[in-house]
Amino acid sequence: MALNCGIIGLPNVGKSTIFNALVGGKAVVASFPFSTVEPNVGVAVVPDERLTRLTRIFTSRKTTPASIEFRDIAGLVQGASQGEGLGNQFLGQVREADLLVHVARCFEDPDVVHVVGPVNPERDIGLIEAELILADLEVMERRRERLEKKARAGEAVKEMPFLLGLIEQLGKGEWIGLRTFSAEEQAWLREYQLLTAKPVVFVANVGEGQEENPAVRQLETLVQSRSARLVKLSGRIEAEIAALEAAERADYLRELGMGEPGLVRLIRSAYELLGLITFFTAGETESRAWTVRMGTKAAQAAGKIHSDMERGFIRAEVYHYDDLISCGSEAGVKEKGLFRLEGRDYVIKDGDVMFFRFNV
């Protein structure tokens, strides 16, 4: 699944540090603006304890976790919508993302210059969102001009009120993604490819011991007012955690009083906002996690494994991970009547363990 999360923010807010921790990458980390020009692209493993347990139960020789792509996008400056800095390049990269991870600097560090003055996450977010809104307004005005020509010919009458409503909302400086839309409106939105219609996870990049400083509280207030998601983490600490071996990592987390790395919470939030769920295939050869969107049907899920499986789909053999754990084995699941045969229109549930029968 070619879903990707674009990491955005002003220069020097810690985007590349967080990216490296997520994907084990080697993006340039520097204390000056525009150290990232081309987007760094990497794949992050989606941690899932269920897959680890499936591997143990089936004594699988191979374990393959789900993954999600992240892009470390060049820092933006005021005037990007008019091409300032790396503006045009930045906006094109943002447009390709399915979800935005908006990193806001909440740490104090005299050795890392802030491009617009003192630490102030609300101001920083406002600067970036203003540029995305201006870029979308330009797109929508061009669309309106085309629609007006069609309307004179009797076409596009239904779409015009919707488009004008969005232009009005953008003109007020409002984020389009805060609204809900009908199926028809969502189809139009996909055509527009609006930057401000994308789901967003905000990340407060904090310094060690600075988790409750005024900048963090300011960002918390902003995020709460928008009913958005916020993940607090320290990019520097997350990078240190990611560099450790698994056993050392667990010890270090205990020392820090952390149940899990902040990056795990970030990946989980991205999954939830994108409407993604996980199903599993398991056996002696391999236990594997597969990512699909909510509402995916059995035949489509089979196609994710191989197109032949969707084309020649016969049935799916299904039980839930929770039932496997409570019964202790696949045989126990069958004994209790929790093993089911489902057709091509069965809707996949998070945690389903699947085996597909097919014929080509």
N, C-alpha and C positions, 0 to 999 in steps of 0.2 A: 504494500500500500504506500503510495508516494505522498504521504502526508508529511508536512514539515512545519516546524515552529521557527519563526523568525525572531531572533533576539535583537531588540531595538533599544535605543536610549541615546542620550547625549554622549559625546566623546568623554572618555575617562571616568565612566561610572562603574566599570568592572565587567562589561559584557564579555570580553575575551577570556577573562579569568574564569567566569562562570561557564562559558562554552567549553573551555579546556577540561574543567572538572566533570562536566556532563559526558563528554565523548572521548576523554583521554587524548585530546588533540594537542597540537603544538602551535596554536595561534599566537601571534606576536602580542605580548603584553607590555605596554609602554606607558610612561607618564606624560605623553604628549598627544594631542589630537590627531586623528586620522591614521593611527598605526594600523588600522584595518582598512583596506581599500576594496579589494575583491572579497566577497563573503566567504568565510571559512565554513565548510560544510562537513558535518560529522553525524554519526549514528550513535544514539544512546540506548543502552540496554534498559528495558523496563523491568525493574525488580519485581519478582512475584514469588512469594514463599510457596504458593500452591504448586508451582512447577518443580521446585526443589523436592517437595514431598512426593509428587508423582514419580520423579526419577528414582527415589528410594523404593517406593512401593513396587514399581515394575522392574527394578534393577536395570534401568536403561543404560545402554552403552554411550549414548549421546544425549545432551540436553541443549535445546535451542530456545532461548528466550525471545519474547517479542521485542521490537525495537521501534524507535521513532527518530526522525531526522531533525536536527537543529542546524540553523544557519546563524552565524555571528555576522550581523549586518553592520556596515560602516556607520559610525556615529553621525548624527544629523546636527545641523546648526540652523539658526534662524535664517529664513530666506530660501530654504531647500526647495520649496514649491516653485521658486523662480530660478532654480538651478544653482543656488549658492552652495559652496563647499562641494560635497559629493551628492548634491541634491537629487539630480535626475537618476543617478545610479542607485542611490538609496531607495527612492520611491519605487523604482522598478523591482528591486529585491523584496520590498515589503509587499508589493502586489502579488508576488508569487507564493507568499506564505499562507498557510491555512489558519494559523493561530499566531498571535503576537505575544512574546514574552517581553514586557516593558520593564527594563531594569532602571531603577531610580537610585541615585547615590544618596545613602543616608550615613555614610562614614566620614569622619574627619581625618585628613591626612595631609600635612603641609607639604609632603614630598610629591603628591599627585595633584597637579593643577586642575582646578575646575574652570571650564571654559566661560562660564557666565557669572562668576562671583561666588559668594558664600553658598554653603550647602543648603538647598531649598528644593525638596523633591516635588512639591506642588507646582512651583514655577517651572521646573525642568519638564515635567509631564505636560504642562500647558503649552510650552514652546513646541514640543514635538507634535502634540495633537493638533495645534493650530496649523502647522504645515501640512499635516495629512488632510485636514478639513479643507484647506485652500486648494490642495491638489484635487480633491473630490469635487469641489464646486466647479472647477474648470472642466472636469469630465462631464458633469451633469449639465452645464450650460451648453456644451457642444451637443449633448444628447437632446436637449430641449429644442435646439435649432433644427435638428433633423426631424424630430417629432412634429414640430409645427408645420413643416412641409408636407408630412404624411397626413396630418390632421386635415389640411385643406383638401386632400384627396379622399377624405372619409376614413382614413386608417388611424390606428393608434389612439383612438378616443379614450379608451379605458385607462391606458397607461399614463396619460398626461397628468391627471390629478395626483396620482401617486408620485410621479417625478417632481411635480411642483411642491408637494409636501416635503419631500426630502431636501429640495433646494432651500426651502424655508428653514428647516431644521438645521442644516449645515450653516446657513447664514447666521443663526443664533449661536453658532459655536458648539453645537450638540453632537455627541457621538452617535452615529446611526445604529451601531450594534446594541444600544441599550433598549431598542424597540423590539417588539415581536411582530411577525409578519405572517400573512396568509401564504398558502402554497403558491398562488399566482404571483404574489409580490416577491416571494423568494426566488422565483424563476427570473423575474426582472432584475433582482439584485445580482444574481449570478452573471447576468449579461453586463451589468455596470462594472463589476469587479471593484467595488468601492473599498478603499483602504479602511475607512471608518466603520465598515460593516463587519470587520473581523473580530472574533472573540479575543479577549485580552486577559492574560495573567500578569499582575503587577508583582515585581520582585523588589523588596527592600534590601539592598546590599549594605549590610551593617558592618561596623568594625567590631573587633572582639571587645566585649564588655559595653558595647554601645547599643544593645538591643532595645532599650527603652528611652533613647535620647529624644529631644524635641522633634528632630527630623522624622523619626520613625512614627511618632504620635501624629504628626501632621499628615503623613501618608496614610496612616490607618483611618483617620477621619475622612480623607478624600475617598478612599476605596469604599468605606462603609456607606457614604452618601450615594454611591453609584451601584451599590449591591454587587460589587465586583469581588474578585478573588485576589488575595494577597498572600505571598509566601515571603517570610523573613529568613534570610540566611546571610552568612558571611562568605563572600566569594573566596577569600584567602583561605579560610578554614576548610571550606568544601574542597578546594584544590589539594590541601594537605591530606584530607581524608581519602580522596580519590587516588592519591599516589601510594597509599598503604596496601599491603597484602590483606586478605579478608580477615585473618585472625587478629592482626594488629589493628585493623579498622574497628572491630568490635570493642577492643580494649580502649581505644582512643575515644570512641563515642561515649563509653561509660565514664571516662575521665571528664569529658565535657558535659556530662549530664544530658546527653541527647539520645533519644530512643532510636532515631534514624536520621540519616543525612537530610539536610534541607532539600537537596536535589531530588530525593525520592518524592517528597511532597510536591515539588514543582512538576515532575513527570506525571504524578497522579492527577494533579489539577489540569494539566494539558489534556490528558486522556478524557477526563470527565467533560471538559468544555467542548471537545471535539466529538463527543457522543460515541466514544469508542468502548468496546468491550473485548474480553478475551475468551476464546474457547481453546481446548487442548486436544491434541492427539497424543496417545501414550502407548508404549509397548516396550519390549526388550531392546529393540533397535534404537528407538529415540522417543523421548518425551519432548513435546514442542508446544509453545504458546503461539496462537494466531490472533491477529488483531482484525476486527471487523467493526463496522458501524452498527449501532443499535438498530434493530429492525431488519437486519440481514437474514435471509432465509437459507435453509439448509443447502439447497443446490448452489446458491451463490457462495456460501462458505466453502463448499467442496471445490468450487472453481478457484478459490484463493490458493488451494494446495496445488491444483493442476487443472487446466482448462478441460482436459479429457474427462475429469471426474464430474464436472458440471454438465458437460454435454451428454454423458452416458449415465447420469445419476439414476440409481434404482431406489435406494432408501438410505437412511442414516440410523445407525445404532447409537443410542444416546443414554447417558446417565449424568448426574450432576456430581461435581467434585465433592460437595458437602456430604452427599450420600455415600461416596466411596470412603471418605474419612470415617464416617459413623459406622459403616459396615466392616471396614478394615481391609476389604479386598474386592476385586471385581466379581468374584464368585459370590461373595456375601451380598452384593448389590442385586445380583440375579435371583438369589434365594428369597430376598424380600420383595421381589416384584418391582424393583425400581429401575430396571433396565428396560428401555423402550425402543420401539421401532417407529421412526417418523418419516413422513414423506417430504417432497421437495419444498413444500410451502411452510414447513415448520420454522418458526422464528427462533433463532439462536439466542440463548441466554448466557450471560456472563458466568463462567465457571463450568459450562457444559464440557463433558469429555465425549468426543465424537469418533465414530468409525464409519466411513462412507463405503457403501457398496455401489459399484458402477460397472458398466459394460460398454465397450466401444468397438 
